[in-house]
Amino acid sequence: MPEETPPPLHDYEGLRAARPELFDNAPGGIDILLDPADVEEARRTADAQDPAPPVGVVYADRFVTLVRDAVRFPGGALGLYVRMLATSASPGAVVLPLTGTGDVVLVEHYRHATRSWHWEVPRGMGSPGATGAENAVRELAEEIGAKAGELISLGRLHPDSGLLGDHVELFATRIDGFGSPETSEGIRRIVTRPWPEVAEMVAAGTITCAFTIAVLTRALLKGLLGNPESGKGNTADRADKLDKADAKDRADPADAADEKH
C-alpha cells in the first residue's frame, strides 16, 4: 500500500495559531506532541494498525476539519488520536422554540448521516464571526420562519467529547408564530406539542436527537417546561395518543405546518 502523503504542515500550524485553546495540554491529561522527533515516533508506534498514518490536518472543507494528533497518553505510551472540529470557530446553536401557551415547537428533519427522519428543535453550525445567540436567531428564521423573542441562555453542550472538539450553545425562546418548513434543508413538518407529550416522545425513543434532548433537559431544569406527570393515563395510553396524532399530521401535512400559528 503506497504511503499517504501528509498534508502541508502549515495547515496544522495555521490551526494552532488561529485556535490555540485546542492545543492546550492539561496536567495529567493526554498531551499533544509537537516536536518532530516525538511526532515521528508516535507515527511509527501506530504503523502496525494503520501504515504510515499522516499527522496534522487530514481533511478540511468549509464545514468540518479532521485532525490527527500525535499524543502521549497518561501512562506514557505514544500514539495518534483523531478529532473533528467545526471549520468555523463560531459556536453552533440549538434553540428551543416555545409558543405563548408553553407548547414545544418541533421539526421533522431528514438527516443524511443516519439516513433517517428525526424529531428535532432548530439547530445548526456557527457562521464565521457570529455569536451563539446570533446563530440561534438565524437558525430559527431559516428552519421555521420564526422571529425569536428574548433568548434565554441554557449553557454549553459538548455533544461528543470523545470525537468532537467543539461545543454548541443552547437557548430557549418564546415565539408568536412560525412560517413554512425549510423543505430545501430536508425539513418536512413543523408541529407544536404540549410538554407532557414531548416528554413521552423522549421516554419512548421517538426523539433521539441528542441536541434536542439536551436542550429540553436544560429547559426543564430551568423551570421553562411543565410537569410531564400532569398528563392523564398510563405510558401505553399516551404513546397510543401520540401515534394517532402523528398519523393525523401525516394525513394532512399542510395542517401540521400551520398548527397553532
C-alpha positions as CSV (number, residue, x, y, z in Angstrom):
1,M,0.0,0.0,0.0
2,P,1.6,3.3,-1.0
3,E,2.3,5.8,1.8
4,E,-0.3,8.5,2.1
5,T,1.3,12.0,1.7
6,P,0.8,14.1,4.8
7,P,-0.9,17.4,4.3
8,P,1.2,20.6,4.3
9,L,2.5,21.3,7.8
10,H,1.3,24.9,7.6
11,D,-2.4,23.8,7.7
12,Y,-1.8,22.3,11.2
13,E,0.4,25.3,12.3
14,G,-2.3,27.7,11.0
15,L,-4.9,25.9,13.0
16,R,-2.7,26.1,16.1
17,A,-2.2,29.8,15.6
18,A,-5.9,30.5,15.0
19,R,-7.3,28.3,17.8
20,P,-4.5,27.8,20.4
21,E,-7.0,26.7,23.0
22,L,-7.5,23.4,21.0
23,F,-3.9,22.5,21.7
24,D,-3.6,23.2,25.4
25,N,-2.1,20.4,27.5
26,A,-3.7,19.9,30.9
27,P,-1.8,18.3,33.8
28,G,-2.5,14.5,33.9
29,G,-4.3,14.6,30.5
30,I,-3.4,13.4,27.0
31,D,-0.5,15.6,25.7
32,I,-0.4,16.7,22.1
33,L,3.1,16.3,20.8
34,L,4.6,18.9,18.6
35,D,8.4,18.1,18.5
36,P,9.1,16.5,15.1
37,A,11.0,13.6,16.6
38,D,8.2,12.8,19.0
39,V,5.6,13.1,16.2
40,E,7.6,10.6,14.1
41,E,7.9,8.2,16.9
42,A,4.2,8.3,17.5
43,R,3.5,7.6,13.9
44,R,5.8,4.6,13.9
45,T,4.0,3.3,17.0
46,A,0.7,3.4,15.1
47,D,2.1,1.8,11.9
48,A,1.0,-1.7,12.9
49,Q,-2.7,-0.7,12.8
50,D,-2.6,1.9,10.0
51,P,0.5,2.0,7.8
52,A,2.2,5.4,7.6
53,P,-0.7,7.4,9.1
54,P,-0.5,11.2,8.4
55,V,-0.4,13.6,11.3
56,G,-2.0,17.1,11.2
57,V,-5.0,18.3,9.2
58,V,-6.0,15.3,7.2
59,Y,-9.2,16.7,5.7
60,A,-11.0,20.1,5.7
61,D,-13.9,21.8,3.9
62,R,-16.0,24.8,4.8
63,F,-17.9,22.8,7.4
64,V,-15.6,20.4,9.2
65,T,-11.9,19.9,9.8
66,L,-10.5,16.4,10.6
67,V,-7.3,16.4,12.6
68,R,-5.0,13.6,13.6
69,D,-2.7,14.5,16.6
70,A,0.4,12.8,17.8
71,V,-0.1,12.3,21.5
72,R,1.4,10.9,24.7
73,F,-1.1,9.1,26.9
74,P,-1.1,9.5,30.7
75,G,0.6,6.1,31.1
76,G,3.5,7.2,28.9
77,A,2.6,5.4,25.6
78,L,2.7,7.3,22.4
79,G,0.1,7.1,19.7
80,L,-2.3,9.0,17.4
81,Y,-5.7,10.5,18.1
82,V,-8.3,11.7,15.7
83,R,-10.7,14.6,16.4
84,M,-13.2,16.5,14.3
85,L,-13.6,20.3,14.6
86,A,-16.0,22.8,13.0
87,T,-14.1,24.7,10.5
88,S,-15.6,27.9,11.8
89,A,-14.6,28.8,15.4
90,S,-18.1,30.3,15.9
91,P,-20.2,28.1,18.2
92,G,-23.1,26.1,16.8
93,A,-26.5,26.8,18.3
94,V,-29.6,24.8,19.4
95,V,-32.8,26.8,20.1
96,L,-35.9,25.5,21.7
97,P,-39.0,27.5,20.4
98,L,-41.9,27.7,22.8
99,T,-45.3,29.1,22.0
100,G,-47.2,31.6,24.1
101,T,-49.0,28.8,25.8
102,G,-45.8,26.9,26.5
103,D,-46.1,24.2,23.8
104,V,-42.9,22.9,22.2
105,V,-42.2,23.5,18.5
106,L,-40.5,20.6,16.8
107,V,-39.4,19.9,13.2
108,E,-39.2,16.6,11.4
109,H,-35.8,16.7,9.8
110,Y,-34.2,14.2,7.5
111,R,-30.5,13.6,8.4
112,H,-28.1,12.2,5.8
113,A,-25.7,10.9,8.4
114,T,-28.3,8.5,9.8
115,R,-30.4,8.2,6.6
116,S,-33.5,8.8,8.8
117,W,-36.1,11.3,9.8
118,H,-35.7,12.8,13.2
119,W,-37.8,15.0,15.5
120,E,-35.7,18.0,16.5
121,V,-35.6,21.6,17.5
122,P,-33.9,24.1,15.2
123,R,-30.1,23.9,15.3
124,G,-27.1,24.5,13.2
125,M,-23.4,25.2,12.8
126,G,-21.9,28.6,13.6
127,S,-21.3,31.2,10.9
128,P,-17.9,32.8,10.8
129,G,-17.7,35.7,13.2
130,A,-21.2,35.2,14.7
131,T,-22.0,34.7,18.3
132,G,-24.0,31.7,19.6
133,A,-27.0,33.9,20.1
134,E,-26.8,35.3,16.5
135,N,-26.6,31.8,15.2
136,A,-29.7,30.8,17.2
137,V,-31.7,33.7,15.8
138,R,-30.6,32.8,12.2
139,E,-31.4,29.1,12.6
140,L,-34.9,29.9,13.9
141,A,-35.6,32.1,11.0
142,E,-34.1,29.7,8.4
143,E,-35.7,26.5,9.6
144,I,-39.2,27.6,10.7
145,G,-39.6,31.2,9.6
146,A,-39.9,32.4,13.1
147,K,-38.7,35.6,14.8
148,A,-37.0,35.0,18.2
149,G,-38.2,36.7,21.3
150,E,-35.9,37.1,24.3
151,L,-33.2,34.5,24.1
152,I,-32.8,32.5,27.3
153,S,-29.3,31.0,27.5
154,L,-29.2,27.4,28.7
155,G,-25.4,27.0,28.7
156,R,-23.0,25.0,26.7
157,L,-23.0,21.4,25.4
158,H,-20.2,19.1,24.2
159,P,-22.2,16.7,22.0
160,D,-19.5,14.1,21.7
161,S,-16.4,14.7,23.9
162,G,-14.7,11.6,22.6
163,L,-14.5,12.9,19.0
164,L,-15.8,16.4,18.6
165,G,-13.6,19.3,19.8
166,D,-16.2,22.0,19.8
167,H,-19.2,23.0,21.9
168,V,-22.6,24.3,21.0
169,E,-24.7,26.9,22.9
170,L,-28.2,26.1,24.0
171,F,-31.1,28.6,24.0
172,A,-34.9,28.8,24.5
173,T,-37.2,31.5,23.3
174,R,-40.9,32.3,23.0
175,I,-42.3,32.8,19.5
176,D,-45.6,34.3,18.3
177,G,-45.8,32.0,15.3
178,F,-43.9,30.3,12.5
179,G,-43.8,30.0,8.8
180,S,-43.4,27.1,6.4
181,P,-40.8,24.4,6.9
182,E,-37.4,24.8,5.1
183,T,-38.0,21.9,2.7
184,S,-34.8,22.5,0.8
185,E,-32.9,21.6,4.0
186,G,-34.9,18.3,4.4
187,I,-37.5,19.6,6.9
188,R,-40.9,18.3,6.0
189,R,-43.1,19.3,9.0
190,I,-43.4,21.8,11.9
191,V,-45.6,20.7,14.8
192,T,-46.4,22.0,18.2
193,R,-46.9,19.6,21.1
194,P,-47.6,20.1,24.9
195,W,-44.6,19.3,27.1
196,P,-46.1,16.1,28.5
197,E,-46.4,14.6,25.0
198,V,-42.8,15.7,24.2
199,A,-41.6,14.2,27.4
200,E,-43.2,10.9,26.4
201,M,-41.6,11.1,22.9
202,V,-38.2,11.3,24.7
203,A,-39.0,8.5,27.0
204,A,-40.3,6.3,24.2
205,G,-37.3,6.9,22.0
206,T,-39.3,8.8,19.4
207,I,-37.0,11.7,19.9
208,T,-33.4,10.5,19.6
209,C,-31.5,13.8,18.7
210,A,-29.0,14.4,21.5
211,F,-29.1,18.2,21.0
212,T,-32.9,18.2,21.3
213,I,-32.9,16.0,24.4
214,A,-30.2,18.2,26.0
215,V,-32.0,21.5,25.4
216,L,-35.2,20.0,26.6
217,T,-33.5,18.8,29.8
218,R,-31.9,22.2,30.5
219,A,-35.1,24.0,29.9
220,L,-36.9,21.6,32.3
221,L,-34.3,22.1,35.0
222,K,-34.7,25.9,34.5
223,G,-38.4,25.7,35.0
224,L,-39.4,26.6,31.5
225,L,-41.4,23.4,30.9
226,G,-44.4,21.9,32.6
227,N,-44.6,18.8,34.7
228,P,-44.7,15.6,32.4
229,E,-46.6,13.8,35.2
230,S,-49.6,16.1,34.6
231,G,-50.7,14.0,31.7
232,K,-53.5,11.6,32.3
233,G,-53.4,7.8,31.6
234,N,-50.5,5.4,31.6
235,T,-47.5,5.3,29.3
236,A,-49.0,3.0,26.8
237,D,-52.2,5.1,26.5
238,R,-50.2,8.3,26.0
239,A,-47.9,6.6,23.4
240,D,-51.0,5.5,21.5
241,K,-52.4,9.1,21.5
242,L,-49.0,10.3,20.2
243,D,-49.2,7.7,17.3
244,K,-52.7,8.8,16.4
245,A,-51.7,12.5,16.4
246,D,-48.7,11.7,14.2
247,A,-50.9,9.7,11.8
248,K,-53.3,12.7,11.7
249,D,-50.5,15.1,10.8
250,R,-49.3,12.8,8.0
251,A,-52.8,12.6,6.6
252,D,-52.8,16.4,6.3
253,P,-49.3,17.8,6.3
254,A,-50.5,21.3,5.4
255,D,-52.4,21.4,8.7
256,A,-49.3,20.2,10.5
257,A,-47.2,23.0,9.1
258,D,-49.7,25.6,10.2
259,E,-50.7,24.1,13.5
260,K,-51.2,26.6,16.2
261,H,-49.6,29.5,14.5
